[in-house]
Amino acid sequence: MAAALITIAALSGGEYIVHGTRTPLNLYLFLLAETGTGKDHYLSIAAEVLSQVAGGSNRCSVTSRAVSGPGIIQRLSKNRSLLLAQDEIGHLLGSARNANNPHGQGLESEVMQLYGHGAKMHHGASYADSAKDVPPIAAPFFNIIGATTPAKMWDVMKKAHVEEGLLNRVLVIPAVEPDDNYDDRDLTLPAGLKARLTGIGMFEELPTTHVGEVQLWLLPITDAARDFWKQKRKEQKGRGPLWSRSAESMLRAAGLIALADGRKIEASDMEAAWRFIEWSISQTAEAVNERSFESAHDEITKKVIRLIKEGKSGIARWKNKCSPGAVPKAFIYHMLHSKEPWLVDKAIEVLVKGELVREDNTTNKKSPTLVWIGG
């Protein structure tokens, strides 16, 4: 569903907003799966469809890498509809908050602003050298579909990502099961499907509005669908930052579903979108609660516990050595290689002394197995 929604968004070219709400239809989707499970396949679907549909490249440009906020703005100044389809999106999250990476500074802020500017004027940063300034962009339509492993995603995620609003703009979609057939799929579109995709969003007549010189079509919504959206907005108030944009995300997804069929947004679209949105946010909330992002020590300890309890890896070296509740000690250091070793040492020591974990030296004295006994 994630690949389908982002493909429809790309094909729409950012030409539609929901009537009466000025809500654009762009999405930020992060796919989580282990290495070697085919997650990167889904990143290429939208670009492949755009290449086969008449005028697709004009509707939306595609890039596979974002280095800085200004870089994104430069791309949008050439084509206001841009899709970032980036593998290892976790690296982007990490670099955006790395004080030693000047190119990453401002990236996260720009991404957060662009999420809601599909029906507004976007003003980029101003520079001492005015020649570097980019003129305001009318209705920039920025979409993201990224992929990373669960370990990398939560390794770089910080408390501020939750509190400051990045995560409530992102739909995190964990893989339910490995996709073993991704290499066998033919993405050549049949003529009938190609024609239908070319005509996405082609209504006979719709009212319009303008942002600067950009014309936007107002996607109609039934009263029942609008009432459903209002009810969900009311219900989600007070549920915390992760849920604060859930009704808006639902409206965007429902708009894309309706757009694909060339009709009004109906209550059934809202219900289908809500099931998807609620599942995604619930998965994210569970992961955030397990990793409460407290002190560096607490954070590492929670990661060590998670790695031991999950006991799985898509890496060939460790695949057959890990099982739920028992992993080699060396595996922990491998997975947390970006952290200070002493923090990992301390976390394991605390867990052993607290009788939550025991070290089993039966098979390998140099790298004992860590066994979860905490219940």
Order of alpha helices (4+ residues) and beta strands (2+ residues): alpha-beta-beta-beta-alpha-alpha-beta-alpha-beta-alpha-alpha-beta-beta-beta-alpha-alpha-beta-alpha-beta-beta-alpha-alpha-alpha-alpha-alpha-beta-alpha-alpha-beta-beta
